[in-house]
Amino acid sequence: MPEITIINITLLALTAMIGVIIGWAVRGKRSSQEKAAINAGWQEQVEAQRTEHQRLLNQGKGLMDQISQFQASNRDAKNRAKKLSEAAQKASARRDELQREIKDIRSNLETVVSQRDQLQTEFAAHGDSRDAVAEKDEKIFQLSRELENWQNRLPPLIERYKVRNEEAEQLEADLARARLRIEELESDSVENQTRIEPVRNPEILTDGRDASNDPSDKEVNGQSRSAENPDDDQPRTLRDNLKKIKGVGPAIEKTLNEMGIFRFQQIADMSEYDIDRVAQRLKGFHSRIYRENWIGQARELSDRNSNL
């Protein structure tokens, strides 16, 4: 058995130390590579989160701009509606005043004519003296001049009344359109409100899809159903199909829209004055509105839409 010398022990020790050093170096290199790979992965995730955050900020800014535009349009429409309402009230008050003046003038005319006829009757029935006849002739002459004066004043008042009436009808139609525009803007403002939430799961950012711009299956199916059945949303629109009322065709519907009438409920709430106004615009439809029961049909259609 050979003897183990100090040299052999030293060589074995050096060999073991060299092996340990080489293993430690290899392990350190591997650890450095793994650490670099982990850092690169985290850097990609952080960059993706930063990009998504910037996109959400830009989207939020765009939505805020849209909301500001809707609010400004809504304020303008409300101010316009307020001015139209005040103008319509003034025109209606002036129209009522003219109606009272015309009524008073007609009453005075009837009184003057009655007095003249009475004087003429008395003159024909009695043989009065020459002075009495002259006095009565003077009264008749004065009454005739007064009657002529009232007759001259009546046509301008009637013409002014017609002008005021047309202005009031136009203002009422403008007011109805302004109110409809306000409702459309408010509806658009509610429908365009988007809720923005931070990304809670970073892994979603690495699946190759845009989290906000790619439509989901539910949205695609919803759009398909809406395209196949467009009439499903019809009861919720701001304009009703007035042609559903028996006796109302496309031309009449267009005329009603020009007068500010867009819904069944507006026809159902029509007063006698509104019916006269519509009949005057449609030239002789007064009896037809009652005969075809537009108001009753409009109430049924409005109730049917509200129950959908």
C-alpha positions as CSV (number, residue, x, y, z in Angstrom):
1,M,0.0,0.0,0.0
2,P,1.6,3.2,-1.1
3,E,2.0,5.9,1.5
4,I,-0.1,9.1,1.3
5,T,2.3,11.9,1.5
6,I,1.8,15.5,2.2
7,I,2.2,16.3,-1.4
8,N,-0.7,14.0,-2.4
9,I,-2.9,15.6,0.2
10,T,-2.0,19.0,-1.0
11,L,-2.8,18.1,-4.6
12,L,-6.2,16.7,-3.6
13,A,-7.0,19.8,-1.6
14,L,-6.0,22.0,-4.5
15,T,-8.1,19.9,-6.9
16,A,-11.1,20.2,-4.6
17,M,-10.6,23.9,-4.2
18,I,-10.3,24.4,-8.0
19,G,-13.5,22.4,-8.5
20,V,-15.4,24.4,-5.9
21,I,-14.2,27.7,-7.5
22,I,-15.2,26.5,-11.0
23,G,-18.7,25.4,-9.7
24,W,-19.2,28.7,-7.9
25,A,-18.3,30.6,-11.0
26,V,-20.7,28.6,-13.2
27,R,-23.5,29.0,-10.7
28,G,-22.9,32.8,-10.4
29,K,-23.0,33.1,-14.2
30,R,-26.3,31.2,-14.4
31,S,-27.8,33.3,-11.6
32,S,-26.8,36.4,-13.4
33,Q,-28.5,35.2,-16.6
34,E,-31.7,34.3,-14.7
35,K,-31.7,37.7,-12.9
36,A,-31.2,39.5,-16.3
37,A,-34.1,37.5,-17.8
38,I,-36.4,38.3,-14.8
39,N,-35.5,42.0,-15.0
40,A,-36.3,42.1,-18.7
41,G,-39.7,40.5,-18.1
42,W,-40.6,42.9,-15.4
43,Q,-39.4,45.8,-17.5
44,E,-41.7,44.7,-20.4
45,Q,-44.7,44.5,-18.0
46,V,-43.9,47.9,-16.5
47,E,-43.6,49.4,-20.0
48,A,-46.9,47.8,-21.0
49,Q,-48.7,49.1,-17.9
50,R,-47.2,52.6,-18.6
51,T,-48.5,52.5,-22.2
52,E,-52.0,51.3,-21.1
53,H,-52.1,54.0,-18.4
54,Q,-51.2,56.7,-21.0
55,R,-53.9,55.4,-23.3
56,L,-56.5,55.5,-20.6
57,L,-55.5,59.0,-19.7
58,N,-55.9,60.1,-23.3
59,Q,-59.3,58.3,-23.5
60,G,-60.4,60.0,-20.3
61,K,-59.3,63.4,-21.7
62,G,-61.3,62.9,-24.9
63,L,-64.4,61.8,-22.9
64,M,-64.1,64.9,-20.7
65,D,-64.0,67.1,-23.8
66,Q,-67.1,65.4,-25.2
67,I,-68.9,65.9,-21.9
68,S,-67.9,69.6,-21.9
69,Q,-69.3,70.0,-25.4
70,F,-72.6,68.3,-24.5
71,Q,-72.9,70.5,-21.4
72,A,-72.2,73.6,-23.5
73,S,-74.8,72.5,-26.1
74,N,-77.3,71.7,-23.4
75,R,-76.9,75.2,-21.8
76,D,-77.2,76.9,-25.1
77,A,-80.4,74.9,-25.9
78,K,-81.9,75.7,-22.5
79,N,-81.1,79.4,-22.9
80,R,-82.7,79.3,-26.4
81,A,-85.7,77.5,-25.0
82,K,-86.1,80.1,-22.2
83,K,-85.9,83.0,-24.6
84,L,-88.4,81.3,-27.0
85,S,-90.8,80.6,-24.0
86,E,-90.6,84.2,-23.0
87,A,-91.2,85.4,-26.5
88,A,-94.1,83.0,-26.9
89,Q,-95.7,84.3,-23.7
90,K,-95.4,87.9,-24.8
91,A,-96.8,87.1,-28.3
92,S,-99.7,85.1,-26.7
93,A,-100.4,88.0,-24.3
94,R,-100.4,90.5,-27.2
95,R,-102.6,88.3,-29.2
96,D,-105.1,88.0,-26.4
97,E,-105.0,91.8,-26.0
98,L,-105.8,92.2,-29.7
99,Q,-108.6,89.7,-29.4
100,R,-110.1,91.8,-26.6
101,E,-109.7,95.0,-28.7
102,I,-111.4,93.4,-31.7
103,K,-114.2,92.2,-29.5
104,D,-114.7,95.6,-28.0
105,I,-114.7,97.2,-31.4
106,R,-117.3,94.8,-32.7
107,S,-119.4,95.5,-29.7
108,N,-119.2,99.2,-30.3
109,L,-120.0,98.7,-33.9
110,E,-123.1,96.8,-33.0
111,T,-124.1,99.5,-30.6
112,V,-123.6,102.2,-33.1
113,V,-125.5,100.3,-35.8
114,S,-128.4,99.7,-33.4
115,Q,-128.6,103.3,-32.4
116,R,-128.6,104.4,-36.1
117,D,-131.3,102.0,-37.0
118,Q,-133.3,103.1,-34.0
119,L,-133.0,106.7,-35.0
120,Q,-134.0,106.0,-38.5
121,T,-137.0,104.0,-37.3
122,E,-138.1,106.8,-35.1
123,F,-137.6,109.3,-37.9
124,A,-139.7,107.3,-40.2
125,A,-142.5,106.6,-37.6
126,H,-143.0,110.2,-36.4
127,G,-143.5,113.4,-38.2
128,D,-141.3,115.6,-36.0
129,S,-140.6,119.2,-36.4
130,R,-137.8,120.6,-38.6
131,D,-135.5,121.2,-35.7
132,A,-136.0,117.7,-34.3
133,V,-135.4,116.3,-37.7
134,A,-132.2,118.3,-38.1
135,E,-131.0,117.2,-34.7
136,K,-131.7,113.6,-35.5
137,D,-129.9,114.0,-38.9
138,E,-126.9,115.4,-37.0
139,K,-126.9,112.5,-34.7
140,I,-127.2,110.1,-37.6
141,F,-124.4,111.8,-39.3
142,Q,-122.2,111.7,-36.2
143,L,-123.0,108.0,-35.7
144,S,-122.3,107.3,-39.4
145,R,-118.9,108.9,-39.1
146,E,-118.2,107.1,-35.8
147,L,-119.3,103.8,-37.5
148,E,-117.0,104.5,-40.5
149,N,-114.1,105.3,-38.1
150,W,-114.6,102.0,-36.3
151,Q,-114.8,100.2,-39.6
152,N,-111.5,101.7,-40.7
153,R,-109.8,100.7,-37.4
154,L,-111.0,97.1,-37.5
155,P,-109.1,95.7,-40.5
156,P,-105.6,96.9,-39.3
157,L,-106.4,95.3,-35.9
158,I,-107.4,92.0,-37.6
159,E,-104.3,92.1,-39.7
160,R,-102.2,92.7,-36.6
161,Y,-103.9,89.9,-34.8
162,K,-103.1,87.5,-37.7
163,V,-99.5,88.5,-37.6
164,R,-99.3,88.1,-33.9
165,N,-101.0,84.7,-34.1
166,E,-98.6,83.5,-36.8
167,E,-95.6,84.7,-34.6
168,A,-97.0,82.9,-31.6
169,E,-97.5,79.7,-33.5
170,Q,-93.9,79.9,-34.9
171,L,-92.5,80.6,-31.5
172,E,-94.4,77.6,-30.0
173,A,-93.0,75.4,-32.8
174,D,-89.5,76.7,-32.2
175,L,-90.0,76.1,-28.4
176,A,-91.1,72.5,-29.0
177,R,-88.1,71.9,-31.2
178,A,-85.7,73.4,-28.7
179,R,-87.2,71.3,-25.9
180,L,-86.8,68.2,-28.1
181,R,-83.1,69.2,-28.7
182,I,-82.6,69.5,-25.0
183,E,-84.0,66.0,-24.4
184,E,-81.8,64.6,-27.2
185,L,-78.6,66.3,-25.7
186,E,-79.5,65.0,-22.2
187,S,-80.0,61.5,-23.6
188,D,-76.8,61.6,-25.5
189,S,-74.9,62.9,-22.4
190,V,-76.2,60.0,-20.3
191,E,-75.5,57.4,-23.0
192,N,-71.9,58.6,-23.6
193,Q,-70.9,58.5,-20.0
194,T,-68.0,55.9,-19.8
195,R,-66.6,54.4,-16.7
196,I,-62.8,54.2,-16.6
197,E,-61.1,51.8,-14.1
198,P,-57.4,51.0,-13.6
199,V,-56.0,47.7,-14.8
200,R,-55.9,45.3,-12.0
201,N,-54.3,42.3,-13.8
202,P,-51.1,43.1,-15.8
203,E,-51.2,39.7,-17.5
204,I,-54.1,40.9,-19.7
205,L,-51.8,43.4,-21.3
206,T,-49.6,40.6,-22.8
207,D,-52.3,38.6,-24.5
208,G,-52.1,40.5,-27.8
209,R,-55.4,42.3,-27.5
210,D,-56.5,45.9,-26.7
211,A,-58.5,45.8,-23.6
212,S,-60.8,48.7,-24.5
213,N,-61.0,48.7,-28.3
214,D,-61.6,45.0,-29.0
215,P,-65.4,44.2,-28.9
216,S,-66.5,41.4,-26.7
217,D,-68.7,38.6,-27.8
218,K,-71.6,40.1,-25.8
219,E,-71.2,43.4,-27.7
220,V,-71.0,41.7,-31.1
221,N,-74.1,39.6,-30.3
222,G,-75.9,42.7,-29.0
223,Q,-75.1,44.6,-32.2
224,S,-76.3,41.7,-34.3
225,R,-79.5,41.5,-32.5
226,S,-80.0,45.2,-32.8
227,A,-79.3,45.1,-36.5
228,E,-81.7,42.2,-37.0
229,N,-84.5,43.7,-34.9
230,P,-84.2,47.5,-35.4
231,D,-87.8,48.0,-34.2
232,D,-86.9,46.8,-30.7
233,D,-85.6,50.2,-29.7
234,Q,-88.3,52.2,-31.5
235,P,-90.5,52.8,-28.4
236,R,-87.5,54.5,-26.7
237,T,-86.8,57.0,-29.4
238,L,-87.6,60.7,-28.9
239,R,-89.8,60.9,-32.1
240,D,-92.9,58.8,-32.5
241,N,-94.1,57.5,-35.9
242,L,-97.2,59.6,-36.2
243,K,-98.3,57.8,-39.3
244,K,-99.5,55.0,-36.9
245,I,-102.5,57.2,-36.2
246,K,-105.3,56.4,-38.7
247,G,-105.7,59.4,-41.0
248,V,-102.2,60.8,-40.6
249,G,-100.0,60.3,-43.7
250,P,-96.4,61.4,-44.5
251,A,-97.5,64.9,-45.6
252,I,-99.6,65.5,-42.4
253,E,-96.8,64.1,-40.2
254,K,-94.3,66.5,-41.8
255,T,-96.7,69.4,-41.2
256,L,-97.2,68.3,-37.6
257,N,-93.4,68.1,-37.1
258,E,-93.0,71.6,-38.5
259,M,-95.5,72.8,-35.9
260,G,-93.3,71.2,-33.1
261,I,-95.5,68.0,-32.7
262,F,-93.3,64.9,-32.7
263,R,-94.9,62.5,-30.1
264,F,-98.2,60.7,-29.5
265,Q,-98.4,62.3,-26.0
266,Q,-98.4,65.8,-27.6
267,I,-101.4,64.9,-29.7
268,A,-103.1,63.2,-26.7
269,D,-102.7,66.4,-24.7
270,M,-104.0,68.8,-27.4
271,S,-106.6,71.4,-26.2
272,E,-109.4,72.9,-28.3
273,Y,-107.1,75.8,-29.2
274,D,-104.3,73.4,-30.3
275,I,-106.9,71.5,-32.5
276,D,-108.0,74.8,-34.1
277,R,-104.4,75.7,-34.8
278,V,-103.7,72.3,-36.4
279,A,-106.9,72.4,-38.4
280,Q,-106.1,75.9,-39.6
281,R,-102.7,74.8,-40.8
282,L,-104.1,71.6,-42.4
283,K,-107.0,73.6,-44.0
284,G,-110.3,72.2,-42.9
285,F,-109.2,69.1,-40.8
286,H,-111.2,70.2,-37.7
287,S,-114.1,67.7,-38.1
288,R,-111.7,65.0,-39.4
289,I,-109.6,65.2,-36.3
290,Y,-112.7,64.4,-34.2
291,R,-114.1,61.9,-36.6
292,E,-111.0,59.9,-36.8
293,N,-110.3,60.3,-33.1
294,W,-106.7,61.4,-33.4
295,I,-106.5,62.1,-29.6
296,G,-107.9,58.7,-28.6
297,Q,-105.6,56.9,-30.9
298,A,-102.6,58.9,-29.7
299,R,-103.4,58.1,-26.1
300,E,-103.6,54.4,-26.8
301,L,-100.3,54.5,-28.7
302,S,-98.6,56.5,-26.0
303,D,-99.8,54.1,-23.3
304,R,-98.6,51.2,-25.4
305,N,-95.1,52.7,-25.8
306,S,-94.9,53.5,-22.1
307,N,-95.7,49.9,-21.2
308,L,-92.9,48.5,-23.5
